[in-house]
Amino acid sequence: MTQSPFLAAYLAATQPEERGLLPPDLAARPKGPVIWAVCAGENAQDAVHTLTRRLVEDGENVKIIATTSHPEDASNPMTPNTRRATRVFLDHWQPWLVVWIGGPVDPAVLFELGQQNTPAIMVAATSASIQQSIGHRVPGMMRQSLRHFREILTLDKTAAARLIKAGAAPETTRAIGPLEDAGTPPPCDDAVRVVLTQQLSTRPLWFAADLPLAETEIIAQAYLYAARRAHRTLLIVAPRHAAQATDMANILRHEGLSVACKHDGEDPKESTQIYLVATDDGAGLWCRLSSITYLGGSLSDAQTIDPFIPALLGSAIISGPQVGQQTTHFKRLSAADAVKHVATPDDLGPAIEDLLATDLAARQAHAAWDVTSRGADATDDFMTVIYTYLDRVDTNARA
């Protein structure tokens, strides 16, 4: 492939400071297929996580090299931005496939991909991000850059139409939606679940997941408030640390509550108000059994479980403002009104009472499930494309 006048004009107009040049002492390329993930857009982290998880689940031994133009960690690989740096990168890693995840495109990098006939697909593409591409005003440059991609998978139909207008091939540009990877629901012992369902089915259940000791009094007061209307409510508490279960039980009993502790071999009775369960039971069991899950830590230290766990299992979610590392999933759920938010410890009791006394919990749980399942089709479509190109390269390599 010869250098086009468009690329020559682009290179003449832009002379960026070279970055992403690989060090000479870099470890050797691993055997087997390598995917280069160019993390150019905001959704890059989710897409890489989705790709990695699905490849692992499918038992595929594929190495993913993820690069970014502006790494937050200096130790993370940087995307090359010149023809020379890109050639060095490609010569070393010899990727079977390049996944360009949203964001602006770089004509110099794409030209070198074409030189080595390395297939590239774009995912999470938007027209806005393309307009941020360097050289997009050079006549013909954007059309040539977009035509390097074998597939362009956009967030919506509007983005697909605009990218086609900008020069993307209509036959390989389509909308699949956002890659909202929900992961896999945590397992539980079905035999135990059936027994507990039979024992506790007549009582309204709510669950405090991964509760830190510091929130014990908060949860006690919330229970006492909500129980004024739901008298037979049973609160399941999973302590964050098993060693603190005894201290937690003592605090709850000091508040006048009837507590049963699994670690003492106790089962909940009709008079039991709070059942302290084993930390290692996991959220999979209790989120399945409880209509409401409070995310422990969200009113104190921000160390909460992933809100997608109860969402996947049909339990309505209630949370304080401290969500820590779970911001992305909380934003998705909040946008769909799939989380009951409380601002202070005093708000928790009324919020629980409201969810227990109305059908709001069921509506909220359905909205949360819809959020987690919405990206399933897009993810499956994305992985089908990935495997199509990996299989083609593998077939050619074996020929």
C-alpha positions in Angstrom: 0.0 0.0 0.0 1.5 3.3 -1.1 1.2 6.5 1.0 -1.8 8.4 -0.2 -1.8 12.2 -0.9 -4.2 12.5 2.0 -1.8 10.8 4.5 1.1 12.8 3.1 -0.9 16.0 3.7 -1.8 14.9 7.2 1.8 14.0 8.1 3.0 17.3 6.7 0.5 19.2 8.8 1.1 17.3 12.0 4.4 16.5 13.5 3.6 15.1 17.0 6.1 14.3 19.6 6.7 10.6 19.2 5.3 8.3 21.9 4.6 4.7 22.5 8.0 3.5 21.1 8.7 0.1 22.7 11.8 -0.3 24.9 14.5 -2.5 23.5 14.5 -4.8 26.5 10.8 -5.7 26.3 9.9 -9.3 27.0 9.4 -11.6 24.0 6.0 -12.0 22.4 4.0 -14.8 23.9 3.0 -17.8 21.7 -0.5 -17.9 20.4 -2.9 -15.2 19.4 -2.5 -11.6 20.5 -5.2 -8.9 20.4 -4.2 -5.2 20.5 -6.8 -3.1 22.2 -6.4 0.6 21.4 -8.2 2.2 24.3 -9.2 5.5 22.8 -12.7 6.2 24.2 -14.5 6.5 27.5 -16.0 3.0 27.3 -12.6 1.4 26.7 -12.2 -0.1 30.1 -15.6 -1.8 30.0 -14.9 -3.2 26.6 -11.5 -4.6 27.5 -13.0 -6.1 30.7 -15.8 -7.7 28.7 -13.4 -9.1 26.1 -11.1 -10.5 28.7 -13.8 -12.1 30.8 -15.5 -13.7 27.8 -12.2 -15.1 26.4 -11.4 -16.6 29.8 -14.9 -18.1 30.2 -14.5 -19.6 26.8 -11.2 -21.2 27.7 -9.3 -19.1 25.0 -5.6 -18.5 25.5 -5.5 -15.1 24.0 -3.1 -12.3 25.1 -4.6 -8.8 25.2 -2.3 -5.8 24.9 -4.2 -2.7 25.9 -2.7 0.7 25.2 -4.0 4.2 25.8 -3.0 7.6 24.6 -3.0 9.1 28.1 -2.3 6.4 30.6 -3.1 7.3 34.2 -0.3 4.9 35.3 3.1 5.6 33.8 3.7 1.8 33.7 0.8 1.1 31.4 1.6 0.8 27.7 1.1 3.9 25.6 -0.5 3.8 22.1 2.1 4.7 19.4 1.4 7.8 17.4 3.8 7.7 14.5 4.4 5.3 11.7 7.8 4.4 13.0 6.6 3.7 16.6 3.6 1.7 15.2 5.9 -0.4 13.0 8.0 -1.3 16.0 4.9 -2.2 18.0 3.5 -4.4 15.3 6.8 -6.1 14.5 7.2 -7.1 18.2 3.6 -8.0 19.2 2.3 -9.3 15.8 -1.3 -8.9 16.8 -3.9 -11.1 15.1 -6.5 -8.5 15.5 -6.8 -4.8 16.6 -9.8 -3.6 18.5 -10.1 0.1 18.4 -12.4 1.1 21.3 -14.1 4.4 20.5 -12.4 7.7 20.6 -10.5 9.5 17.8 -8.6 7.6 15.1 -5.0 8.1 14.2 -4.3 7.9 10.4 -0.6 7.1 10.9 -1.4 4.1 13.0 -4.1 2.9 10.7 -1.9 3.2 7.7 0.7 0.9 9.2 -2.0 -1.6 10.1 -2.9 -1.6 6.4 0.7 -2.0 5.4 0.9 -5.2 7.5 -2.7 -6.3 6.6 -3.6 -6.5 10.2 -7.4 -6.6 10.6 -8.9 -3.9 12.7 -12.4 -3.4 14.1 -13.9 -0.4 15.9 -16.3 -0.8 18.8 -18.2 1.7 20.9 -17.9 4.2 18.0 -19.5 7.6 18.1 -19.5 10.4 15.6 -18.5 12.9 18.3 -15.3 11.0 19.0 -14.4 10.8 15.3 -14.7 14.6 15.1 -11.9 14.8 17.7 -9.5 12.9 15.4 -6.4 14.7 14.3 -6.5 15.5 10.7 -10.3 15.0 10.3 -10.4 18.3 8.4 -7.9 17.1 5.8 -10.0 16.4 2.7 -10.4 12.7 2.2 -8.4 11.8 5.3 -11.3 10.6 7.5 -12.9 8.5 4.8 -9.6 6.8 4.1 -9.0 6.2 7.9 -12.5 4.8 8.5 -12.1 2.4 5.5 -9.2 0.7 7.3 -11.7 -0.9 9.7 -13.1 -4.2 8.7 -16.1 -3.7 11.0 -17.4 -0.6 12.8 -19.8 -1.3 15.7 -21.5 1.9 17.0 -23.4 2.7 20.1 -26.6 3.6 18.2 -28.1 4.1 14.7 -27.5 7.8 14.7 -23.8 7.3 15.2 -23.8 4.6 12.4 -25.5 7.0 10.0 -23.1 9.8 10.7 -20.0 7.6 10.5 -21.2 6.3 7.1 -21.7 9.9 6.0 -18.1 10.6 7.1 -16.8 7.8 4.9 -17.3 4.5 6.8 -18.3 1.5 4.6 -22.1 1.1 4.9 -21.9 -2.7 4.5 -19.6 -3.1 7.6 -21.0 -0.3 9.8 -23.8 -1.1 12.2 -25.3 -0.2 15.6 -25.1 -2.9 18.3 -25.6 -0.7 21.4 -23.4 -0.2 24.4 -21.2 -3.0 25.9 -22.7 -2.9 29.4 -21.1 -6.1 30.7 -22.9 -7.3 33.7 -20.7 -10.3 34.4 -21.9 -13.6 35.8 -24.3 -13.9 38.7 -22.6 -15.4 41.8 -23.5 -19.0 42.4 -25.3 -20.4 45.4 -26.1 -23.9 46.8 -29.5 -24.6 45.2 -30.3 -27.2 47.8 -29.8 -24.8 50.7 -31.7 -22.1 48.8 -34.8 -24.4 48.4 -34.7 -25.3 52.2 -34.4 -21.7 53.2 -37.2 -20.6 50.8 -39.5 -23.1 52.5 -38.5 -22.0 56.0 -38.7 -18.3 55.4 -41.1 -17.8 52.6 -43.8 -16.4 54.8 -41.7 -13.5 56.1 -40.5 -10.4 54.3 -36.7 -10.5 53.9 -34.2 -7.8 53.4 -30.4 -8.2 53.3 -27.5 -6.1 54.5 -24.6 -7.2 52.3 -21.0 -7.0 53.4 -21.9 -4.9 56.5 -18.9 -3.3 58.3 -19.0 -3.2 62.1 -19.2 0.6 62.0 -22.7 0.4 60.4 -24.1 -2.0 63.0 -26.1 0.6 64.9 -27.2 2.2 61.7 -28.7 -1.0 60.5 -30.3 -1.7 63.9 -32.1 1.7 63.9 -33.2 1.1 60.3 -34.7 -2.2 61.2 -36.5 -0.8 64.2 -38.0 2.0 62.1 -39.1 -0.3 59.2 -40.5 -3.0 61.5 -43.1 -0.6 62.9 -45.2 -1.4 59.8 -43.6 -4.7 58.7 -43.7 -6.5 62.0 -42.5 -9.9 60.8 -39.6 -8.6 58.7 -36.4 -10.7 58.9 -33.2 -8.9 58.3 -30.3 -11.0 57.0 -26.9 -9.5 57.9 -23.6 -10.7 56.3 -20.7 -9.2 58.3 -17.8 -8.0 56.2 -15.4 -9.7 58.6 -16.3 -13.1 60.2 -14.2 -12.2 63.3 -16.5 -9.3 64.0 -19.7 -11.3 64.0 -19.8 -11.7 67.8 -19.3 -8.0 68.4 -21.9 -7.2 65.8 -24.4 -9.6 67.5 -23.8 -8.0 70.9 -24.4 -4.5 69.5 -27.7 -5.6 67.9 -28.8 -7.3 71.1 -28.0 -4.2 73.1 -30.4 -2.4 70.8 -33.1 -4.8 72.0 -33.2 -7.0 68.9 -33.6 -10.7 68.8 -30.6 -12.1 67.0 -29.7 -15.6 65.7 -26.1 -16.3 64.7 -25.2 -18.9 62.1 -21.7 -19.1 63.4 -23.1 -20.3 66.7 -25.1 -23.0 65.0 -28.4 -21.1 65.4 -31.3 -21.0 62.9 -33.8 -18.2 62.6 -37.0 -18.7 64.6 -40.3 -17.0 64.2 -39.3 -14.5 66.9 -35.9 -13.8 65.3 -35.5 -10.3 63.9 -32.0 -10.4 62.6 -30.1 -13.4 61.4 -26.3 -13.1 61.2 -25.0 -15.3 58.5 -21.6 -16.6 57.5 -19.4 -14.1 55.7 -18.4 -16.8 53.2 -21.9 -17.7 52.3 -21.6 -15.0 49.6 -24.2 -12.6 48.3 -25.4 -15.1 45.7 -27.7 -16.9 48.1 -29.2 -14.0 50.1 -29.7 -11.7 47.2 -31.8 -14.4 45.6 -33.9 -14.8 48.7 -34.3 -11.2 49.7 -36.5 -8.6 48.0 -34.2 -5.8 49.1 -30.4 -5.6 49.4 -28.7 -2.8 51.3 -25.1 -2.3 50.2 -23.0 -2.3 53.3 -20.3 0.4 53.4 -22.3 2.8 51.3 -23.0 5.0 54.4 -19.5 4.8 55.8 -16.3 3.6 54.1 -17.4 3.2 50.4 -16.3 -0.4 50.2 -19.5 -1.9 48.8 -20.2 -5.0 46.7 -20.9 -4.5 43.0 -24.5 -3.3 42.7 -24.9 -5.5 39.6 -24.9 -8.6 41.9 -28.3 -7.9 43.5 -29.5 -6.4 40.2 -28.7 -9.7 38.4 -30.5 -11.7 41.0 -33.8 -9.8 41.2 -33.2 -7.9 44.5 -34.0 -4.2 44.8 -31.0 -2.1 45.7 -30.7 0.5 48.4 -27.5 2.5 48.8 -25.9 5.4 50.6 -23.8 8.0 48.7 -20.4 6.2 49.2 -20.0 3.9 46.3 -16.2 3.7 46.0 -15.0 1.7 42.9 -18.5 0.9 41.7 -19.2 4.3 40.1 -19.8 3.1 36.6 -22.4 0.5 37.5 -24.1 2.9 39.9 -24.4 5.5 37.2 -26.1 3.0 34.9 -28.5 1.8 37.5 -29.3 5.3 38.7 -30.0 6.5 35.2 -32.7 3.8 35.1 -34.2 4.7 38.5 -33.0 1.2 39.6 -31.4 2.2 42.9 -33.0 3.6 46.1 -30.6 6.3 47.3 -30.3 7.5 50.9 -28.2 10.5 51.8 -27.8 9.9 55.6 -28.1 7.0 58.1 -31.4 8.5 59.3 -32.9 8.0 55.8 -32.2 4.3 55.7 -35.2 3.2 57.9 -37.8 5.2 56.0 -36.4 4.0 52.7 -36.6 0.3 53.7 -40.1 0.9 55.0 -41.1 2.4 51.7 -39.7 -0.5 49.7 -41.3 -3.1 52.0 -44.7 -1.5 52.0 -45.2 -0.9 48.3 -44.6 -2.5 44.9 -41.7 -0.1 44.4 -39.2 -2.9 45.2 -40.5 -5.1 42.4 -40.5 -2.3 39.9 -37.0 -1.2 40.9 -35.7 -4.8 40.8 -37.1 -5.2 37.3 -35.5 -1.9 36.1 -32.1 -3.1 37.6 -32.4 -6.4 35.8 -33.1 -4.6 32.6 -30.0 -2.6 32.9 -27.8 -5.6 33.5 -29.3 -7.6 30.6 -29.5 -4.7 28.1 -25.9 -5.2 27.0 -26.1 -9.0 26.6 -27.0 -8.9 22.9 -24.4 -6.3 22.1 -21.7 -8.3 24.0 -22.6 -11.5 22.1 -22.5 -9.6 18.8 -19.1 -8.1 19.7 -17.7 -11.5 20.6 -19.0 -13.1 17.4 -17.1 -10.5 15.4 -14.0 -11.1 17.5 -14.1 -14.9 17.0 -14.8 -14.5 13.3 -11.5 -12.6 12.7 -9.5 -14.7 15.1 -10.7 -17.8 13.3 -9.8 -16.3 9.9 -6.3 -15.4 11.0 -5.8 -18.8 12.6 -7.0 -20.6 9.5 -4.6 -18.6 7.3 -1.7 -19.2 9.8 -2.3 -23.0 9.6 -2.6 -23.0 5.8 
